[in-house]
Amino acid sequence: MPLMSRAALLVLADGRFPAGGHAHSGGAEAAVKAGRVTDAATLERFCRGRLHTTGLVAASLAAAAVLGLAADELDAAADARTPSPALRTTARRLGRQLVRAARATWPSPELDALAKAFPKGAHQPVVLGLTARAAGLEPLDAAYCALYESVSGPATATVRLLSLDPFDATGVLARLAPELDRVADRAVEAARRALTEGVDDLPAASAPLLEIGAQAHAAWPVRLFAS
């Protein structure tokens, strides 16, 4: 990877990049309330589940966008893989915020066209992939960003929700790193297959508890995170 691309990857993966993810818990808030996440061990199980389901799906969509698959087809594929209306709304809000930040950082005709085609926002993984493409990154880079977001968001949120020791949360992410590598490779392989087989060949791993939890969370009158 060229040095400039490495720097761009660090910018895109930085939690301070103004893409709105800090306001979302990735389902951790609902899981904490339901008693499924109570400490570092249960957080690790929760993040592992996200990594192999919604994380894999998001990473494959992002990698496919870098490879040049049509954004409208990928967005429809993301919709089909997101049964929860609450999560579809969240994905589009995050996509809208990300495209604003991306256009300011890496101006691109593709990002301009995406913003025009999806005024309410495309799904965040699709925007992430086109952002990576505009930044000169590779499909694997986009997959890594998507996967890291899928576990770092809940880990950071749980620190706030449970007053979990930040060192313990970071330890969870470090222990998941080898699995993240393997899932990233799977996501890119799937994205490359989709070039010839079509978007229906992308992973469609489901996480029913996340979907159910998201719908319940959206109805809470008081909550710390937007999702």
Contacts in CASP RR format, 6 or more apart in sequence:
PFRMAT RR
TARGET T0000
AUTHOR 0000-0000-0000
METHOD contacts of the structure
MODEL  1
MPLMSRAALLVLADGRFPAGGHAHSGGAEAAVKAGRVTDAATLERFCRGR
LHTTGLVAASLAAAAVLGLAADELDAAADARTPSPALRTTARRLGRQLVR
AARATWPSPELDALAKAFPKGAHQPVVLGLTARAAGLEPLDAAYCALYES
VSGPATATVRLLSLDPFDATGVLARLAPELDRVADRAVEAARRALTEGVD
DLPAASAPLLEIGAQAHAAWPVRLFAS
1 9 0 8 1.000
1 137 0 8 1.000
1 138 0 8 1.000
1 141 0 8 1.000
4 136 0 8 1.000
5 135 0 8 1.000
5 136 0 8 1.000
5 137 0 8 1.000
5 138 0 8 1.000
5 141 0 8 1.000
8 106 0 8 1.000
8 135 0 8 1.000
8 136 0 8 1.000
8 137 0 8 1.000
9 135 0 8 1.000
9 137 0 8 1.000
9 141 0 8 1.000
9 144 0 8 1.000
9 145 0 8 1.000
11 17 0 8 1.000
11 105 0 8 1.000
11 135 0 8 1.000
12 128 0 8 1.000
12 131 0 8 1.000
12 132 0 8 1.000
12 135 0 8 1.000
12 137 0 8 1.000
12 141 0 8 1.000
12 145 0 8 1.000
13 144 0 8 1.000
13 145 0 8 1.000
13 148 0 8 1.000
15 21 0 8 1.000
15 22 0 8 1.000
15 152 0 8 1.000
17 101 0 8 1.000
18 97 0 8 1.000
18 101 0 8 1.000
19 94 0 8 1.000
19 95 0 8 1.000
19 97 0 8 1.000
19 98 0 8 1.000
19 101 0 8 1.000
20 94 0 8 1.000
20 97 0 8 1.000
20 98 0 8 1.000
21 94 0 8 1.000
21 97 0 8 1.000
21 149 0 8 1.000
21 153 0 8 1.000
22 156 0 8 1.000
23 225 0 8 1.000
23 226 0 8 1.000
24 90 0 8 1.000
24 94 0 8 1.000
24 153 0 8 1.000
24 157 0 8 1.000
24 225 0 8 1.000
24 226 0 8 1.000
24 227 0 8 1.000
25 153 0 8 1.000
25 154 0 8 1.000
25 157 0 8 1.000
25 158 0 8 1.000
25 161 0 8 1.000
25 224 0 8 1.000
25 225 0 8 1.000
25 227 0 8 1.000
26 50 0 8 1.000
26 150 0 8 1.000
26 153 0 8 1.000
26 154 0 8 1.000
26 157 0 8 1.000
26 210 0 8 1.000
26 225 0 8 1.000
26 227 0 8 1.000
27 154 0 8 1.000
27 157 0 8 1.000
27 210 0 8 1.000
27 213 0 8 1.000
27 214 0 8 1.000
27 217 0 8 1.000
27 227 0 8 1.000
28 37 0 8 1.000
28 43 0 8 1.000
28 46 0 8 1.000
28 153 0 8 1.000
28 154 0 8 1.000
28 157 0 8 1.000
28 158 0 8 1.000
28 161 0 8 1.000
28 225 0 8 1.000
29 157 0 8 1.000
29 161 0 8 1.000
29 217 0 8 1.000
29 223 0 8 1.000
29 224 0 8 1.000
29 225 0 8 1.000
30 213 0 8 1.000
30 214 0 8 1.000
30 216 0 8 1.000
30 217 0 8 1.000
31 37 0 8 1.000
31 46 0 8 1.000
31 154 0 8 1.000
31 209 0 8 1.000
31 213 0 8 1.000
32 38 0 8 1.000
32 158 0 8 1.000
32 161 0 8 1.000
32 162 0 8 1.000
34 213 0 8 1.000
36 42 0 8 1.000
36 46 0 8 1.000
36 209 0 8 1.000
37 43 0 8 1.000
37 46 0 8 1.000
37 154 0 8 1.000
37 158 0 8 1.000
37 161 0 8 1.000
37 162 0 8 1.000
38 162 0 8 1.000
39 162 0 8 1.000
39 164 0 8 1.000
39 168 0 8 1.000
40 164 0 8 1.000
40 165 0 8 1.000
40 168 0 8 1.000
40 169 0 8 1.000
40 171 0 8 1.000
40 172 0 8 1.000
43 154 0 8 1.000
43 155 0 8 1.000
43 158 0 8 1.000
43 164 0 8 1.000
43 169 0 8 1.000
43 172 0 8 1.000
44 172 0 8 1.000
44 175 0 8 1.000
44 176 0 8 1.000
46 154 0 8 1.000
47 150 0 8 1.000
47 151 0 8 1.000
47 154 0 8 1.000
47 155 0 8 1.000
47 172 0 8 1.000
47 173 0 8 1.000
47 176 0 8 1.000
48 176 0 8 1.000
48 179 0 8 1.000
49 207 0 8 1.000
50 150 0 8 1.000
50 151 0 8 1.000
50 154 0 8 1.000
50 207 0 8 1.000
50 210 0 8 1.000
51 147 0 8 1.000
51 150 0 8 1.000
51 151 0 8 1.000
51 176 0 8 1.000
51 179 0 8 1.000
51 180 0 8 1.000
51 183 0 8 1.000
52 179 0 8 1.000
52 183 0 8 1.000
52 205 0 8 1.000
53 205 0 8 1.000
53 206 0 8 1.000
53 207 0 8 1.000
53 210 0 8 1.000
54 150 0 8 1.000
54 205 0 8 1.000
54 207 0 8 1.000
54 210 0 8 1.000
55 146 0 8 1.000
55 147 0 8 1.000
55 150 0 8 1.000
55 183 0 8 1.000
56 147 0 8 1.000
56 183 0 8 1.000
56 186 0 8 1.000
56 187 0 8 1.000
56 203 0 8 1.000
56 205 0 8 1.000
57 78 0 8 1.000
57 81 0 8 1.000
57 125 0 8 1.000
57 202 0 8 1.000
57 203 0 8 1.000
57 204 0 8 1.000
57 205 0 8 1.000
58 124 0 8 1.000
58 125 0 8 1.000
58 128 0 8 1.000
58 146 0 8 1.000
58 147 0 8 1.000
58 149 0 8 1.000
58 150 0 8 1.000
59 125 0 8 1.000
59 142 0 8 1.000
59 143 0 8 1.000
59 144 0 8 1.000
59 146 0 8 1.000
59 147 0 8 1.000
59 150 0 8 1.000
59 183 0 8 1.000
59 184 0 8 1.000
59 187 0 8 1.000
59 188 0 8 1.000
60 143 0 8 1.000
60 186 0 8 1.000
60 187 0 8 1.000
60 188 0 8 1.000
60 190 0 8 1.000
60 191 0 8 1.000
60 194 0 8 1.000
60 202 0 8 1.000
60 203 0 8 1.000
61 74 0 8 1.000
61 77 0 8 1.000
61 78 0 8 1.000
61 123 0 8 1.000
61 125 0 8 1.000
61 126 0 8 1.000
61 129 0 8 1.000
61 146 0 8 1.000
61 191 0 8 1.000
61 202 0 8 1.000
62 125 0 8 1.000
62 126 0 8 1.000
62 128 0 8 1.000
62 129 0 8 1.000
62 132 0 8 1.000
62 139 0 8 1.000
62 142 0 8 1.000
62 143 0 8 1.000
62 145 0 8 1.000
62 146 0 8 1.000
62 187 0 8 1.000
63 129 0 8 1.000
63 139 0 8 1.000
63 140 0 8 1.000
63 142 0 8 1.000
63 143 0 8 1.000
63 187 0 8 1.000
63 188 0 8 1.000
63 190 0 8 1.000
63 191 0 8 1.000
64 74 0 8 1.000
64 139 0 8 1.000
64 190 0 8 1.000
64 191 0 8 1.000
64 194 0 8 1.000
64 195 0 8 1.000
64 199 0 8 1.000
64 202 0 8 1.000
65 71 0 8 1.000
65 74 0 8 1.000
65 125 0 8 1.000
65 126 0 8 1.000
65 127 0 8 1.000
65 128 0 8 1.000
65 129 0 8 1.000
65 130 0 8 1.000
65 132 0 8 1.000
65 133 0 8 1.000
65 142 0 8 1.000
66 129 0 8 1.000
66 130 0 8 1.000
66 132 0 8 1.000
66 133 0 8 1.000
66 137 0 8 1.000
66 138 0 8 1.000
66 139 0 8 1.000
66 141 0 8 1.000
66 142 0 8 1.000
66 191 0 8 1.000
67 139 0 8 1.000
67 191 0 8 1.000
67 192 0 8 1.000
67 194 0 8 1.000
67 195 0 8 1.000
68 133 0 8 1.000
69 191 0 8 1.000
69 194 0 8 1.000
69 195 0 8 1.000
69 198 0 8 1.000
69 199 0 8 1.000
71 110 0 8 1.000
71 114 0 8 1.000
71 117 0 8 1.000
71 118 0 8 1.000
71 122 0 8 1.000
71 126 0 8 1.000
71 130 0 8 1.000
72 117 0 8 1.000
73 198 0 8 1.000
73 199 0 8 1.000
74 123 0 8 1.000
74 125 0 8 1.000
74 126 0 8 1.000
74 199 0 8 1.000
75 118 0 8 1.000
75 122 0 8 1.000
75 123 0 8 1.000
75 126 0 8 1.000
76 199 0 8 1.000
77 199 0 8 1.000
77 200 0 8 1.000
77 202 0 8 1.000
78 91 0 8 1.000
78 123 0 8 1.000
78 125 0 8 1.000
78 126 0 8 1.000
79 88 0 8 1.000
79 123 0 8 1.000
80 204 0 8 1.000
81 202 0 8 1.000
81 204 0 8 1.000
81 206 0 8 1.000
82 88 0 8 1.000
82 91 0 8 1.000
82 123 0 8 1.000
82 211 0 8 1.000
83 206 0 8 1.000
83 211 0 8 1.000
84 210 0 8 1.000
84 211 0 8 1.000
84 212 0 8 1.000
84 214 0 8 1.000
84 215 0 8 1.000
85 215 0 8 1.000
86 214 0 8 1.000
86 215 0 8 1.000
86 217 0 8 1.000
86 218 0 8 1.000
86 227 0 8 1.000
87 210 0 8 1.000
87 211 0 8 1.000
87 214 0 8 1.000
87 227 0 8 1.000
88 123 0 8 1.000
89 218 0 8 1.000
90 214 0 8 1.000
90 226 0 8 1.000
90 227 0 8 1.000
91 123 0 8 1.000
91 124 0 8 1.000
91 125 0 8 1.000
92 118 0 8 1.000
92 120 0 8 1.000
92 121 0 8 1.000
92 122 0 8 1.000
92 123 0 8 1.000
92 124 0 8 1.000
93 121 0 8 1.000
93 226 0 8 1.000
94 124 0 8 1.000
94 127 0 8 1.000
95 121 0 8 1.000
95 122 0 8 1.000
95 123 0 8 1.000
95 124 0 8 1.000
95 126 0 8 1.000
95 127 0 8 1.000
95 128 0 8 1.000
96 118 0 8 1.000
96 120 0 8 1.000
96 121 0 8 1.000
96 122 0 8 1.000
98 124 0 8 1.000
98 127 0 8 1.000
98 128 0 8 1.000
98 131 0 8 1.000
99 111 0 8 1.000
99 114 0 8 1.000
99 115 0 8 1.000
99 121 0 8 1.000
99 122 0 8 1.000
99 127 0 8 1.000
99 131 0 8 1.000
100 115 0 8 1.000
102 108 0 8 1.000
102 111 0 8 1.000
102 127 0 8 1.000
102 130 0 8 1.000
102 131 0 8 1.000
102 134 0 8 1.000
103 111 0 8 1.000
103 112 0 8 1.000
103 115 0 8 1.000
105 135 0 8 1.000
106 131 0 8 1.000
106 134 0 8 1.000
106 135 0 8 1.000
107 134 0 8 1.000
108 130 0 8 1.000
108 133 0 8 1.000
108 134 0 8 1.000
110 130 0 8 1.000
110 133 0 8 1.000
110 134 0 8 1.000
111 130 0 8 1.000
111 131 0 8 1.000
111 134 0 8 1.000
114 122 0 8 1.000
114 126 0 8 1.000
114 127 0 8 1.000
114 130 0 8 1.000
115 121 0 8 1.000
121 127 0 8 1.000
125 146 0 8 1.000
128 142 0 8 1.000
128 145 0 8 1.000
128 146 0 8 1.000
129 142 0 8 1.000
132 138 0 8 1.000
132 139 0 8 1.000
132 141 0 8 1.000
132 142 0 8 1.000
132 145 0 8 1.000
133 142 0 8 1.000
139 188 0 8 1.000
139 191 0 8 1.000
139 192 0 8 1.000
140 184 0 8 1.000
140 185 0 8 1.000
140 188 0 8 1.000
143 183 0 8 1.000
143 184 0 8 1.000
143 187 0 8 1.000
143 188 0 8 1.000
143 191 0 8 1.000
144 180 0 8 1.000
144 184 0 8 1.000
146 187 0 8 1.000
147 180 0 8 1.000
147 183 0 8 1.000
147 184 0 8 1.000
147 187 0 8 1.000
148 180 0 8 1.000
151 172 0 8 1.000
151 173 0 8 1.000
151 176 0 8 1.000
151 180 0 8 1.000
152 173 0 8 1.000
155 169 0 8 1.000
155 170 0 8 1.000
155 172 0 8 1.000
155 173 0 8 1.000
156 169 0 8 1.000
157 224 0 8 1.000
157 225 0 8 1.000
158 164 0 8 1.000
158 169 0 8 1.000
159 165 0 8 1.000
159 166 0 8 1.000
159 169 0 8 1.000
160 224 0 8 1.000
161 224 0 8 1.000
186 203 0 8 1.000
187 203 0 8 1.000
190 201 0 8 1.000
190 202 0 8 1.000
190 203 0 8 1.000
191 202 0 8 1.000
193 201 0 8 1.000
194 201 0 8 1.000
194 202 0 8 1.000
214 227 0 8 1.000
217 223 0 8 1.000
217 227 0 8 1.000
218 227 0 8 1.000
END
